[in-house]
């Protein structure tokens, strides 16, 4: 049985003094220059890791950066499937992840064997898999997508393959439900979920919005509460009720465009740091302060320093798997 942690599970935090942080940051940047390494960090990483990164972004943006990387080494501060994606897109690069245990409950919710069995029951169906999957799963996939372009990818499939195309979508059941709502078409959706976003309940969102009635709601489409929140708004377009269903990259764009507003943020709490940097005057409230991903917090400055200094831990996807996985990833990046 796979481990599915909950958001109530304590997340260990490495407390560094300002002096320690400054010294480690200097070491990391010096090692990156010495090793010809680019440091990529996800929006959910701890603030001090984001601060030393060359680029911080969501899954789609990081995939694009990995594909365009000119450095010899990619130090990926995220979770394992992200480093695998970088390896697939840049097979000539050395891809490092500072902690091999940085996994993903959503990625673990579907295996390649499970996907093959699902496909066998739906011959001829087009497979659209979230980028939050292993390279082996991607190798069984026709199109990858991220939370920022899932709707566009599915609409592209209908345009290219016909409006009655049968689609197998996974592994996130809540993202799949959101795509169905927007496109008005039913798909076969895998019953997986991110333990953090699944733990942000409708009650959490209602409580935060009641306490902050003038705040806009920025909600990630992986949230299990999304359907209930939209329905409770009284129908119509969610935006008309101050509800914005956005990827982390979309959240950043929203606060940059409206930097003086108040926002309830329904996603992993690490997102509050890049949002604050993007709009220092914005008033930000976490929908659930316990929504912390232990996997995203595993990478620390000391681990990043050691990874660059010692070349650990390298992530390399077997060539046969990488060749098959590359096509759906490149389709995702091309669709945008």
HUFENSUL-V454854 format. One record per pair of residues at least 6 apart in sequence whose C-alpha atoms are under 6 Angstrom apart, sorted by the first residue. I is the first residue (numbers start at 0). GAP is how many residues later the second one is. D is the distance in whole Angstrom. If there is no record, write none. Layout:
i=<I,I>
gap=<GAP,GAP>
d=<D,D>
This chain:
i=<3,5,6,6,6,10,27,35,35,36,36,36,37,38,38,38,39,39,39,39,40,40,40,40,40,41,41,41,41,42,42,43,43,44,44,57,57,65,66,66,71,72,72,72,73,74,74,75,75,75,78,78,79,79,80,86,87,87,94,94,95,95,95,96,97,97,97,97,101,102,104,105,105,106,106,108,111,111,124,124,125,126,126,126,126,127,127,127,128,128,128,129,129,129,130,130,130,137,138,138,138,141,142,143,143,143,144,146,147,150,166,167,168,168,169,169,170,170,171,171,172,172,172,172,173,173,174,174,175,179,195,196,196,197,197,200,201,203,204,207,214,214,215,215,216,216,216,217,217,218,218,219,219,219,219,220,251,255,258,258,259,259,260,261,261,261,262,263,263,263,264,264,264,265,267,267,268,268>
gap=<101,189,189,283,284,283,277,35,36,34,36,37,36,14,15,36,13,15,36,37,9,12,15,36,37,14,15,16,36,14,228,226,227,251,252,190,191,20,22,23,21,20,21,22,21,20,21,7,20,21,23,24,22,23,53,229,234,238,219,220,217,218,219,216,205,206,209,215,193,192,89,87,88,25,26,83,24,25,41,42,41,14,15,40,41,15,16,41,15,40,41,14,15,16,13,14,15,187,182,185,186,186,185,184,185,188,187,100,99,28,20,20,19,20,19,20,19,21,20,21,16,17,18,19,48,50,46,47,13,6,95,25,26,25,26,24,23,83,82,79,47,48,26,47,26,46,47,26,47,26,47,25,26,27,47,24,23,23,20,23,21,22,21,20,21,22,21,21,22,23,20,21,22,21,23,24,22,23>
d=<6,6,6,6,5,5,5,5,6,5,4,6,5,5,5,5,6,5,5,6,6,6,5,5,6,6,5,6,5,5,6,4,5,6,6,6,6,5,5,6,5,6,5,6,5,6,5,6,6,5,5,5,6,5,5,6,5,6,6,6,5,4,6,5,5,5,5,6,5,6,6,5,5,5,4,5,6,5,5,5,5,5,5,6,5,5,6,5,5,6,5,5,5,6,6,6,6,5,6,5,4,5,4,5,5,5,5,5,5,6,5,5,6,5,6,5,5,5,5,5,6,6,5,6,5,6,5,5,6,6,5,6,4,5,5,5,5,6,5,6,5,5,5,5,5,6,5,5,5,5,5,6,5,6,6,6,6,6,5,5,5,5,5,6,4,6,5,5,6,6,6,5,6,5,5,5,6,6>
